[in-house]
Every structure is written in structure tokens, then in C-alpha cells.
Amino acid sequence: AQSVAQPEDQVNVAEGNPLTVKCTYSVSGNPYLFWYVQYPNRGLQFLLKYITGDNLVKGSYGFEAEFNKSQTSFHLKKPSALVSDSALYFCAVRDPGNTGKLIFGQGTTLQVKP
Amino acid sequence: SAVISQKPSRDICQRGTSLTIQCQVDSQVTMMFWYRQQPGQSLTLIATANQGSEATYESGFVIDKFPISRPNLTFSTLTVSNMSPEDSSIYLCSVTRDRGYNEQFFGPGTRLTVL
């Protein structure tokens, strides 16, 4: 079965430091991977995606993600964290087939402290 | 991208009643989905709203509890029927212009509290 795992419930970093939010996946066929961010009392905002091509994907707000096929990982990164990056982050993979469904990880809360 | 609105944004309801949530998109989309996000949890897909036909429900969700309509390519409704406190969640509408090969766009959500 297809699945996504985010092994950390919460990540704490100091402002200005680099951040990494981890994601691993299990899917048959070529993966279509996504990162979303959810601010309090808001819907999900799309950050970036991997479909094919370069393993390093750049997205919104200075975020990037590195696709690693051998490790089946798609970690979210940012070179210098901001306090305003504090939010809930979800990794997702497209379910194979023609359904268009997304399978979400359990989410990681990022806390950036000044 | 797509601009998605949901109504209501939040509601407090009594046990045993029903609430209908509306999702409106600013342009035609291929697929529309309804998700539930229980407090402190991830998103769980309830169903895919199919234009002009019955929705496709995920395991654990049934039409009698969550009837869905999609009369055209820009609008869908989700009804939460015979509510109980366990239905207290955020309900999110999402859309995609293809079959999910690119990003889905999400509405702002409807925060439902059932007393």
C-alpha cells in the first residue's frame, strides 16, 4: 500500500539556522511528491513538488526539497529559518492510478524560535 | 492556481443535526475532493466528488453520512448528516486541473464543532 511517513512530530530550530523536515514514502511506480504548509486556522498552501527531473526542487518562500530515490525520501529544507516559517508541514504522494488522490503524512510542526 | 472559497468558514452545531458545506472554485477544474482533518491529525480523504454522478467514497466513509453533490465543474457540496461530537473536524475541499499529476489546491476549510 502507498504511504508517507514524517518521522518527527515537531522540529525546533533557531531563527537563521538551516532547517530540515523529513519525509519518506512508499509507492509503486514513479512518485509524484508534494509539500504543503498549513498555518493556524488556514487551509493548505502548496510549497513545491517533485514530478521528474532534477532531484533538488525549489519552491515557495525559499524552501527546497531533495528527492532521493534510493532512500525513498523527499526532505524539505531551507537554508535560513524565519520565525514566520513556524507552521504545520505535510508531505504527500500521489496515489498511483487514475484517481488523483493524495496520501498525506501525519504532519510535522515546525517551531522557529527567535 | 485556483481560488477556492468554502461556506461556512466555521459552525457550531447540535448533535443529530446536519450541515451542508459549499465549495466554489473560480474556474473549471477536473477533480474535486473532500478531506477531513480531525483535531491534531493529518488529512483523510472522504470522497472524490464526480460531476454529474455519485461520489466515490473512501473506506470508512458512506454516502448516507456524507452525501456529496457536484452539479458542475466549479461547485460541490458536502453534507455531514446526523452529527455527533466525533464529527468535529476541519473539512477541506481541494481541486486539481489534471488527475493529480500536479499540485492540488485547497480551500480555507470549514471548522465544525458538534456539541
HADDOCK unambig.tbl for C-alpha pairs under 7 A between the chains (distance, minus, plus):
assign (segid A and resid 32 and name CA) (segid B and resid 101 and name CA) 6.78 0.50 0.50
assign (segid A and resid 42 and name CA) (segid B and resid 108 and name CA) 5.37 0.50 0.50
assign (segid A and resid 42 and name CA) (segid B and resid 109 and name CA) 6.91 0.50 0.50
assign (segid A and resid 43 and name CA) (segid B and resid 106 and name CA) 6.11 0.50 0.50
assign (segid A and resid 43 and name CA) (segid B and resid 107 and name CA) 5.74 0.50 0.50
assign (segid A and resid 43 and name CA) (segid B and resid 108 and name CA) 4.02 0.50 0.50
assign (segid A and resid 43 and name CA) (segid B and resid 109 and name CA) 5.55 0.50 0.50
assign (segid A and resid 44 and name CA) (segid B and resid 106 and name CA) 5.71 0.50 0.50
assign (segid A and resid 94 and name CA) (segid B and resid 100 and name CA) 6.56 0.50 0.50
assign (segid A and resid 98 and name CA) (segid B and resid 99 and name CA) 6.44 0.50 0.50
assign (segid A and resid 99 and name CA) (segid B and resid 99 and name CA) 6.57 0.50 0.50
assign (segid A and resid 100 and name CA) (segid B and resid 99 and name CA) 4.39 0.50 0.50
assign (segid A and resid 100 and name CA) (segid B and resid 100 and name CA) 4.12 0.50 0.50
assign (segid A and resid 101 and name CA) (segid B and resid 100 and name CA) 6.60 0.50 0.50
assign (segid A and resid 104 and name CA) (segid B and resid 42 and name CA) 6.89 0.50 0.50
assign (segid A and resid 104 and name CA) (segid B and resid 43 and name CA) 6.43 0.50 0.50
assign (segid A and resid 105 and name CA) (segid B and resid 42 and name CA) 6.82 0.50 0.50
assign (segid A and resid 106 and name CA) (segid B and resid 41 and name CA) 6.67 0.50 0.50
assign (segid A and resid 106 and name CA) (segid B and resid 42 and name CA) 4.84 0.50 0.50
assign (segid A and resid 107 and name CA) (segid B and resid 42 and name CA) 6.11 0.50 0.50
